[in-house]
Amino acid sequence: MSERGDHTACLKRSWRGLAAATLALALSACSGGSLTDAESTVLPTITPPTRPSVASSGFDAREIALGQREHPKIVAAFGGTYVDPDLQRFLDTMVADLARVSERPDLSYTVTVLNSPSINAFSLPGGYVYVTRGLLALANDTSEIANVLAHEMAHITQRHAIQREQQASSVAVMSQVVTDAIRDPETGQAALALTKGRLAQFSRQQELDADVIGIRTAAKAGYDPEGSVNFLRALERQTELHSRVLNQAYDPGRVDLFASHPATPQRILAAEREAQQVARTTEFRRDRAAYLRVIDGLPFGDDPREGFVQGRTFVHPQLGITFTAPEGYGLENTSRAVVGFSQAGDIIRFDAVSVPASVSLTEYLATDAVRGGQVTQIEPMTIGGLPAATATVTSEGWSFKVAAIRGQGARVYRFILATRDLNAERERELLTSAQSFRIVPEEVARRIRQQRISVVQVAPGDTVETMANRMAFDDHRIERFRALNGLSPGDRLSPGQLVKIVVQ
């Protein structure tokens, strides 16, 4: 959970589709926000080096303006930049090689590594290409990264962002026309859904087009086109694992009408066909050892300055707080909150809100526990030596158990359990988690270190199981090791093979 954030938008973030619309509506209007409220000092993440503007070669004024306007927003939204001179040189050299053989060799690019554990890559007009350190950790050789970068460069050369902006404007105009001209609500909704569906389909086709162009560009630069397929497969395995860790259902074949990306299996099949056509007559490089050397020591997972999850425990060293989720909940740290999911579909959320010291916790819960809900059973208590209170809220078929704990100044830490079936057992789950909340001693907080990628060599006798046991995780070690190293269930290790493990 980040220390940055607007404390008026605490629960507007999606809960991964697990909560019904009524739940999202009930929570979206609440006051409060990220773990640092307005009175806190926002600490910088990692300062990027001064770099020349890329928006000076080959781009028109509109592309330059759009990229320059959005670039600072992207950097801020993804936790700042991660700076490693060797890694930056590696990526810059690769992008230059790709640009020379691309459809637009006159264009220049800037690659930014975002300090985010999410697995993501995207681009902006004007030559701005972004990859997260989470994506770099998942990749296993230069061909995979080259295909990812070439894909994003294809979005730029094909002016996809500008086209989407124009298409979105057309949809907005059509929506207004429909609203003004059609009085039948059902007909109007159907027409609006059709226009939005066309926009989504338009975006999905752009993704497939960028895959094809990216594969061809990477191959021209000498990188194995199979790298695209390998990375998409790794992404599919990681997505399935992530769903399992968070107790979420995973359906690789599901196609969402309004998704901006096609389903991963669809992209894999298309990438396989294109890679097979391109790779018939040429020898390509993958350079696994070279790539693993450049990411050895790369920070992994959550940045401790934004708090991080270890199993069922969340720790925020900078704020000096910790708590443990109930048994059976998978936790995820987001920029706005820490969210846990149970196998039964219940959701537990931890965040911070701003409540003036002059307002008691019982007063706050009575008026603002969950906006729009009926509040009952307000009870004051003490948790970890701090003033606290709990309340029960019902709203549109959902029940909420809320616990609020007074921190320093106006900051109030809050636990919210959302369930369709609030009973004594679930209330105990919420209270147990809230009562585990503690202030972390400063000397303990100072000893907490970021997890990192460590590249090691497989020794004789080592197996997937023995290497997985070296991973700094309490759960799903074998699955995590396989996903991190691009290994299928039947793959075995060989002496001398380089693999990635996560260490503390």
N, C-alpha and C positions, 0 to 999 in steps of 0.2 A: 504494500500500500504506500503510495507516494506521499511525500510531505507537501507536494505541490497540489493545487486544485482550488476550484471555486466552491466555497462551502455552501452554496445555494443549490447544488445539483447532486446531492449525495447519492440518490438511488436511481438516477436516470440511465445508468449503464445496464445493458442487457444481462440477464441472469442465464445466459446460455440456452435460452428457449425452454427451460424447465418449468418456469412459472407461467401461469395463465395470464391473459391480458389484464384481468381484474387485479391480479396481484401487482403487476407492474404499474398500473394506474394508481393503485392505492399507495404505493411507495414513492412514486416519482415526484410527488409534490412536497415531500417532507423537507424540513430544514436540516442544515448540517452539511457534512461533506467529507473530504479526505482527512487523513489523520493530522494534517497540519491546518489549522484554521488561520484566519486573517492575521491574528496577532503573532504568528510564528515567523521566525526568520527562515527564508527560503535559501537553502544552501545550493551552490552551483554543483552540477554533476561533474562532467569532465570537459575541460575547456578545449575546443577544437583549435588547431593551429590556423594561422592566417593563411588563406589560400586564394589564388586569383579567381575572379569570377569566370564561370564557364559561359555565361550568357553573352558572348562576344563574337562567336563564330558560327555562322550558318543559320541562326534562328531568327525568326521575324519578331517584331516588337511585341506582339501579343503573347507569344510563347515566353519571351524573356520576362515580361511583366508578371505573367501567371506564376512562373517558377520562382522568381524572386519574392513574390508576395507570400507564397505558400511554404517556402523552405523553412523559415524560422518556426512556423507552426508545427511542421513535421518533427523537427528536432526537439521542440519542447514537449510534444505529445508522446514521444518515445524515450523520454528520460535523458535527453542530451546525446552527445556523441561519445563513442569509445575511440580513444586515440592510441594507436600502436604504430610507430613509424615503419617498422618492417612489414606489417600487415598492410598498411596503406600503400606502400610502394608496390607490393605484390598485386594488389587490386588495381592500382593505377596502370601498371604495366599491362595487365591482362585486358583492361578496357581499351587501352590504346591499340593493342593487337587486334581486338575485335572491331574497333572503329575503322581501322584501315581497310578491312575487307567487307565492311557493311555496305548497305545500299546508299548510305550518306557518309562517305569518308571525310566530308568537309566539316562535320559536326564534332564538337569537343564536349567532354563530359566531366563531371565531378562525382566521385563515389564517396558517399558518407556512410560510415559504420555507426549504427544507432546503438546506444547502450541499453538494449532491451533484450530480455530472455525470450520474447516471442519469436516465432519462426516466420519471418516476413521479408519480402523484397518488393519494391515498387519504384516508380519513377515519376518525375514531373517534367512538364515542358521546359525547355531551356537547358536540357542536358543534366538534370539532377537525378542521380541513381542512388538508391538506398538499399542497404542490406543490414539486418540486425545481427548482433553477435549470436543470438539463438540460432539463426539460420547457418551461420558460419560453423557453429559447433556441430550441427547435424550433418553437414556435408563431409565427404570422405576423400575427395581428390579434386584436382584442378579442373577436370572436365565437368564436374557437377557445378562448380561455381561459375565456370565460363558460360555454361548453358543458362544458368539463372541470370547472369548479367546480360547476356545477349538477348534474352527474352525481354528484359526491362528496356534495353536500348531499342528493341523493335517497337515497343509502345511509343517511344519518342520519335523514331524515324517515320512511323506511320501516323503520327499526330493523333493518337487515339484519345488522349485526354481532351484535346480541343474538340474532337468529334463527339465525345460523350457530353461535353458541355453544351454543344449545339443541340444534340439530341435531347438532353434534359430540358433545355429551353423550349423545344418543340412540345415535349410532354407537358410542361407547365402550361403552355398556351392552350393545348388541347384540353387539359384538365379544367381550365377556366371556361373554355367554350362549352364543355359538357355541363359544368355547374350552372352556367347561365342559361343554356338552351334546353336542358332536359329537366323536367319537373318530377319525373318518375324516379324515386330514389334507387330502386333495384336496377333499372336500366342505366342510370347514371353511374352506379358503382361498378357495373359490368364494363361499361365503356372506359372508366378510369383504370380498372384492373388490366384491360387490354393494352392501354397505352403504356402503363408501367411494365407490363410483361414484354412489350416490344423493346423497351429500353434495356431490360435485363438480358434479353436474348441478344441484343446488339452488343452488350458488354461481353457476354460469354463467347461470342464469335470473335471478338477482338483478342481474347485470351488464346483461343486456338490458333488464330493467325500469328500472334506473337510467338507461340511455341514453334510453329513451322519456320518462321523467319529466323528465330533465335537458334534453332538447331542447325540451319544451313549456315548461318554466320559463324557459329562456333566451329563447325566442321571446316569452313574455309580458313579459319585461323589455326587449324591443326589440332583442335580439341575433339575428343571422342564424342560424337553425337549421342551415344548411349548414356552419357552423363546426365542428359535431361531425363531419360527414363529412370535411371538409378535414383536420382534425387526425388522424383515424384513418388517412386515406390517407398523411399525412406520417409517421405512426408506422410504417406498413407499409413505406414506402420506407426509413426509417432502419433498421428491423430487418433488411431485406434487405441494406443496405449494411454494417451491422455484422457480419452473418454473413460477407460476402465479405472484409472486412478481416481477420477472424479465421480465414479458411480453413474455414468451417463451411458445411455444406449448409443451404439455406433452402428450406422447403416451406410456402408460404402457405396451402395447403389442409389441412395436417395438423391433426387434432383429437386432442388427448390426453385420454383418458378422465378422468384425474385433474387436469387443468388447472383452475385456479380462474377463468380467464377464457376466454370463447369465442374461437375463431380470429378473427383480425382481419378476413378477408373476410366472415365471417358477420356480424360487428358492423357493417361498412360497409354491407352490403345492408340490414340492419334500420334503421340510422340514415338511409340514403337514403330509404327508404319513409316513415319518420316525418317527416323534414324536408320532403319534398315535400307531405305532407298539411298540415303546419302553415303552410307558406310560401305558400299559394295567394293570400291576399288582403291581405297586409300588407307594408309596406316595412320592411326591417331595416337595422341598421348593422353595419359591420365595423371601421371606424376603424383601418385598417392603420397609417397614419402615426402616430397617437397611441400605438399600442402599441409600434411600433418605437422611438419616442422614449424610452419609459420603460425599455426594455431595452438601449438603447445603452450600451455599456461593461460589460454584465453579464459576470462571469467565466465562462469556458467551459472545459469539460474538467476534468481532475484538478486538485485543489488542490496546488500545489507543496509545501505542508507535508506532504502525504501521498505525495509522489513522483508523477511523471507520465511518460507514454510519449510519445516523439517518434520516429515511425517504428518502427525496431527497437531503439531505445535507451531505457533506463529511467534516470531521474535522480531522486535523492532529495536535494534541496538541504540539508534540515535534518540528515539523517544524513551528508551529504557522500559519497555513493556513486553509482556509475554502472556500467552494463554494457550490452552490445549482444547481442541475440539472434541466432541463426544466420540466414543468408539463407533467406527463404521462410516464416518464422514470423510470425504476427500476434500482437502482444502486447496484453494487457489488464491494467490495474491494478485489483485488487480490494482490499477491506479487509483481507484476510489474506495476499495473495500477489500476485506478478506471474506471469501465466500466458500461455504462448505455444502456439499451435496450428499444426502444419504441415499442408500439403495431404495428406500421407500418413496423417494421423491421429495422429502422435506429439504428445506433450505435454511442454513444458518448463516447470518451475516454479521461481521464485525466492522464498525467504522467509528468515526468521531464526528461530533456535531458541536456547534457553538451555542452554548446556553449561558446567558449572563449569570454571574455569581449571585445576583440578587433574586434569581428565579430558582426556587427549590426544584429538586428532581421530581417530586410528586406533582408539583404544578406543571412542569414540563410534560410529563407523561400524560397528565389529564387532558392537555390541550393539543399536544403535537407528537404523541407516540407514533402513530401511523395516521397520516392525514386521511380524513374521511371515514375512519373506523370508529366503532363503539368501544370505549375504553371502560374496563372494569378491573376489579381486584388490584388496586394500586397498593403496594406495600413497601415502606422504607426498610432499609437494611444496611449492613456494612459488609463490604467485600475487600479483602486485602487491606484492612485498616482504613479504607476510603468510604465516604458516604455513597450510598447506592439506593436504587429503588427498582421495583419490577411492576409490570402491568400486563394485563391480558387485553387483546384487541380483536374484534371480529369485523370482517368486511367482505361482502360479496362471496360468501362460501369459504373464505380463508380465515384461519385463526393465526394470531401472532402472539408470541410471548416475548416481551421486551424487557431487557435489563439495562439500566443506565448507571454508569459509574462516574463520579466527579473526579476529574483530573485537576491539573493546574489551571488557574484562571478561569476562563470561560469554556475550556475544553471538557467535553463529556464523552466518554467512551461508551459505545452502545452495542449490545448484542440483540439480534432479532432472529427469532425462530419463526419461519413461515411453514404452515402445514394445513392440510385439509382435515386433519383429525388430531386436534389438540387434546391429549389425555395426560394423565398423571406422569406416565413414563416420559413423554416428550417434554413436559415441563421440567422434569428432573434433568433431562439432557441439557436443556438451556441453562438451568441454574448451575449445574456442574461445570459447564464450560465457563460461565461468567465468574463463578467462584474460583476458577483456576487463574484468573487474571492477577498478575503480580507486577510490581515494579522491579526491573532488573537492576541489580547493583552495578554501579559504574565500572568497577573493576572486572565484572563478568562481561559487560557489554564490550569493553575494550578488547577482550580476547576473541571475540567472534570474528571469523574470517570468511571471505567470499569463497564459494566453491569454484574450482577451476578444472579445466581440461588438462589431463596429463597423458602424454603419449608414451606408451611403454611397449617393450618388446616381449612377445610371447616366448616363454621359456619351455624347454622340454617338460612334458607332463602337465602343462597348463591346459585348462579347458575353459569353455564358456562360463561354467559354474564357478571355477576358482577365480577367474578374472572379475566376474560380476560381484563376487564377495568383497572385492577391494573397492567397490563403488561406495561413495559417501551417501547412501540412502538406507532407509529402514524398511522399504517395501519395494516390490516389483524389480528387484535388482537384475535378475536375468533378462527380463523384458526390456528394461532400460538399457542394459549393455548391448543387447542385440539391436535395438532401435538406433542407438548412438553410432554403432559401427556398421550399419547397413547389412546386418546379418539376418538371413531367413531362418526359420526354426530348424532346418536341417543342416545349416552351415556349421562347419567345425573350424577350430583354430589350428594353425601350423606353427612350429617353432620358428622364431625369427620374424614372424608377422608383427607389424605395428598396429596397435589398437589404441582406442581412446578410453580412458576411464575418468570418472569425476571424483576429485579428491577435495578435502577441506583445506 
